[in-house]
Amino acid sequence: MGERLRYPLCTQTVTLYHPDEAAGTISRTVVQGVFLDRRVRMTHTETGQQQAQAFVLIIPAAAGLPGQDYTLEPGDRVLEGTGPELAREDWPEFVSAVRPGVCCVQYVDPKTVRGRLCHLEAGGWWTRSGSGAHSLTN
């Protein structure tokens, strides 16, 4: 592919949490060399303003390959830094409304260049009630 893509902003560490319903377990994977951006998103409508949380996570291929080094799917959780181990019974309370900083993954989008993975993008957005939007523009 020629020269490798560079990701100078990918200096953070995150912990990925993936539930395995069949086994009744939560897998925990610490990934270094990523970029996590958490922000407040404000939308304006005819009835007023609505504030929501949003995040985007970039995991370069150099930090690990999905399905091989880690699992990340919609419904999984992301926490900045090295997070704790979780038991299955902890999962329902491991949400941003109860634990600030927890991000709930709503989409996972592998990005490729010439057929090779360059990075994985994941993100989500939610209101105070915990519900997500279907588009960042609505």
Secondary structure as GFF3:
##gff-version 3
##sequence-region A 1 138
A	DSSP	beta_strand	12	20	.	.	.	ID=ss1
A	DSSP	beta_strand	25	45	.	.	.	ID=ss2
A	DSSP	beta_strand	48	60	.	.	.	ID=ss3
A	DSSP	three_ten_helix	61	63	.	.	.	ID=ss4
A	DSSP	beta_strand	77	80	.	.	.	ID=ss5
A	DSSP	three_ten_helix	88	93	.	.	.	ID=ss6
A	DSSP	beta_strand	102	104	.	.	.	ID=ss7
A	DSSP	beta_strand	107	113	.	.	.	ID=ss8
A	DSSP	beta_strand	116	127	.	.	.	ID=ss9
###
